[in-house]
Amino acid sequence: MMRLAFQVYGPHEIVATARNGRQATELAIRHQPDLVVLDLMMPVLNGFEAVPLIREGAPRARIAVLSALDDPDSRRRAEQVGVDLFLVKGTIPREMVRRLNELVLAGAAGARAD
């Protein structure tokens, strides 16, 4: 679903996909992407555990989570560990990609300002 949405609505190149949080962390550190999109409920390392590791190893990456967990506690925990954007599963694909594009552009603008 995410891959198809990017192909249809976004100019992004998908450099890697992961099966679990540990693999997502390793791939983010290896590829240093502009954007990492994670599920909060992944095997091995969940999103709450993976985000700080990605922040440390790929500090310029923007991190978005796509989750079925849509409650205040999950949103607060995601913000505390460093998530830049919280998306709920079921978001219309065009809207999801639009919001991810905005996040990437905001990150690029911030990088230029440094």
C-alpha positions as CSV (number, residue, x, y, z in Angstrom):
1,M,0.0,0.0,0.0
2,M,2.7,2.5,1.0
3,R,4.9,1.6,-2.0
4,L,1.9,2.1,-4.4
5,A,0.9,5.4,-2.8
6,F,4.5,6.7,-3.3
7,Q,4.6,5.6,-6.9
8,V,1.2,7.2,-7.7
9,Y,1.4,10.4,-5.6
10,G,5.0,11.1,-4.7
11,P,8.3,11.7,-6.3
12,H,10.1,9.7,-3.7
13,E,12.5,6.8,-4.3
14,I,12.0,3.9,-1.9
15,V,15.6,2.8,-1.0
16,A,14.7,-0.1,1.4
17,T,11.9,-1.9,3.1
18,A,12.2,-3.8,6.4
19,R,10.4,-6.7,8.0
20,N,11.0,-5.6,11.6
21,G,12.2,-2.8,13.7
22,R,15.8,-4.0,14.0
23,Q,16.1,-4.3,10.2
24,A,14.5,-0.9,9.8
25,T,17.0,0.7,12.1
26,E,20.0,-1.0,10.3
27,L,18.7,0.1,6.9
28,A,18.1,3.7,8.0
29,I,21.6,3.9,9.3
30,R,23.1,2.4,6.2
31,H,21.1,4.4,3.7
32,Q,20.7,7.7,5.6
33,P,17.4,8.5,4.0
34,D,15.5,11.8,4.1
35,L,12.4,10.0,5.4
36,V,11.8,6.8,7.4
37,V,8.2,5.5,7.7
38,L,7.6,3.0,10.5
39,D,4.8,1.1,12.0
40,L,4.7,1.3,15.8
41,M,3.8,-2.4,16.2
42,M,6.8,-4.1,14.5
43,P,8.4,-7.4,15.5
44,V,11.9,-7.6,17.2
45,L,12.0,-3.8,18.0
46,N,8.7,-1.9,18.0
47,G,8.6,1.7,16.7
48,F,9.0,3.2,20.1
49,E,12.2,1.3,20.5
50,A,13.5,1.8,16.9
51,V,12.9,5.6,16.6
52,P,15.6,6.6,19.1
53,L,18.1,4.3,17.5
54,I,17.3,5.8,14.1
55,R,17.6,9.3,15.5
56,E,21.0,8.5,16.7
57,G,22.3,6.7,13.6
58,A,20.5,8.8,10.9
59,P,20.1,12.2,12.6
60,R,18.9,14.0,9.4
61,A,16.1,11.6,8.7
62,R,12.6,12.7,9.2
63,I,10.6,9.9,11.0
64,A,6.9,9.3,10.4
65,V,4.9,6.5,12.0
66,L,1.9,4.9,10.4
67,S,-0.1,3.2,13.1
68,A,-3.4,1.6,14.0
69,L,-2.8,2.9,17.5
70,D,-4.8,6.1,17.6
71,D,-4.9,7.1,21.2
72,P,-3.4,9.9,23.2
73,D,-0.9,7.7,25.0
74,S,0.6,6.3,21.8
75,R,0.8,9.8,20.2
76,R,2.5,11.2,23.3
77,R,5.0,8.3,23.5
78,A,5.7,8.7,19.8
79,E,6.4,12.4,20.2
80,Q,8.6,11.7,23.3
81,V,10.8,9.3,21.3
82,G,11.2,11.7,18.5
83,V,8.6,11.0,15.8
84,D,8.1,13.9,13.5
85,L,4.7,12.9,12.1
86,F,2.0,10.5,13.4
87,L,-0.3,9.1,10.7
88,V,-3.2,6.7,11.4
89,K,-3.6,3.7,9.2
90,G,-6.6,4.3,7.0
91,T,-5.5,7.8,6.1
92,I,-6.3,8.4,2.4
93,P,-3.1,7.6,0.4
94,R,-3.0,11.0,-1.4
95,E,-3.3,12.8,1.9
96,M,-0.7,10.6,3.6
97,V,1.9,11.2,0.8
98,R,1.0,15.0,0.8
99,R,1.8,15.1,4.6
100,L,5.0,13.1,4.1
101,N,6.1,15.4,1.3
102,E,5.6,18.4,3.6
103,L,7.6,16.7,6.3
104,V,10.5,16.0,3.9
105,L,10.5,19.5,2.5
106,A,10.5,21.0,6.1
107,G,13.5,18.8,6.8
108,A,15.3,20.0,3.7
109,A,14.6,23.6,4.6
110,G,15.9,23.1,8.1
111,A,19.1,21.4,6.8
112,R,19.8,24.4,4.6
113,A,19.3,26.8,7.5
114,D,22.1,25.1,9.5
